[in-house]
């Protein structure tokens, strides 16, 4: 969470750098560290907070939503850039800081274990009422 906050603050600061080459160097470092540190951390968080039978679907959902950002982000950033060239960086950095704050709301591991046990029990109860369609046994 700390890394995501620092990364977001660096991105916000880069929006105020008046020299293109200095700003480009900051963006490059941001991208290198962001991809190198955040992507594995994101995958680990998804694995940790997903239920056993939902991990693949949860990973797919997160990456599908992220892909929407790859499509819509440049359109929005282009419009913001026309109004203020540093705007896309300030806005995306601020969103990263907000995301880090939201991640702080995730339960600690001890709460996670109790929640997982409760949800696994609810899954078994649901399967007994609605057995799988392929005819396999529940569980």
Secondary structure as GFF3:
##gff-version 3
##sequence-region A 1 139
A	DSSP	alpha_helix	2	14	.	.	.	ID=ss1
A	DSSP	alpha_helix	20	33	.	.	.	ID=ss2
A	DSSP	pi_helix	34	38	.	.	.	ID=ss3
A	DSSP	alpha_helix	39	49	.	.	.	ID=ss4
A	DSSP	three_ten_helix	52	54	.	.	.	ID=ss5
A	DSSP	alpha_helix	55	83	.	.	.	ID=ss6
A	DSSP	alpha_helix	87	103	.	.	.	ID=ss7
A	DSSP	alpha_helix	109	129	.	.	.	ID=ss8
###
